[in-house]
Amino acid sequence: MNMSIIDYFRLDSQKSATVAKERLQIIVARQRGNGGSRALDFFIPKLQEDLLDVVKKYVEIDNDQVRMHLDKEGDYEILEVNIPLPEEKLKKLQ
């Protein structure tokens, strides 16, 4: 119970940052079939926007450095998101 209010919020921020990091590490794969490409036409841009919004909550990013690539492997479509995170901004979260 000796935890100060500042420590409490710092821990919450670290948990949120960890969750955001884990979410970004996921490569989104969706098996074609239910909804096909038309569903992806809406889904992928919205997912990209949401991912960037989550990262921007915690660090400043350069939108020009963000790379997103949609690839097809067999019956799967894979969205790969590469967002360079500046080290000086990350250190403030730790």
Secondary structure, DSSP 8 states (H G I E B T S, - for coil): ----HHHHHHHHHHHHHHHHHHHHH--EEEESSSSHHHHHHHHHHHHHHHHHHHHHHHS---GGG-EEEEEEETTEEEEEEE----HHHHHTT-
